[in-house]
């Protein structure tokens, strides 16, 4: 299939597919006219790449994990396993930071609500929440 059809079937842009090829994450063959051609497996490959990107993994990290997918062996599995642990730990740390920030915003929101309520009771500006 050609690049436009793959893009449509996988739900991504043609630009994304070109980027995946540049990064070594996706491969194609070329026609004599230079057009890219992909196998049926490319649709699932692109969807898999999209899930990895959505999880916050970088192109470099994805490239490090793909040998485990493409040619599983004890060597590629061990390497990928350790890399996945590193990524999971980074995600956990990022999530903890986001929770801390959300909690700080919740405290500010509550302080603002309390202040607005006190102002309304004292005859100041009306409470808006």
C-alpha angles and dihedrals in degrees: 000000000000126000096261093054092048090050091051096045094045094042097238136112124265086239090059091052091051089049091051089053092048089053093049093245097116132029136201139177123239128232120225086264091055097253117146118243125192135194124239089258090066092076093062091040091057092047089051091050089050091054091051091049091047088054088059100256119148125231089253093053092046090051089053092052099044097078086065089056098039100043112008115205135147089262096051092041093053093047093047092045092057092045091051090052090052091050093047091051091050091049091049090052091048092049091051089052091050091050090051090051092047091050091051090052090049090055091050092048091050092047089051092049091050092048092048092049092050091049091051092050091049092053095255126122115337117264113257119190 
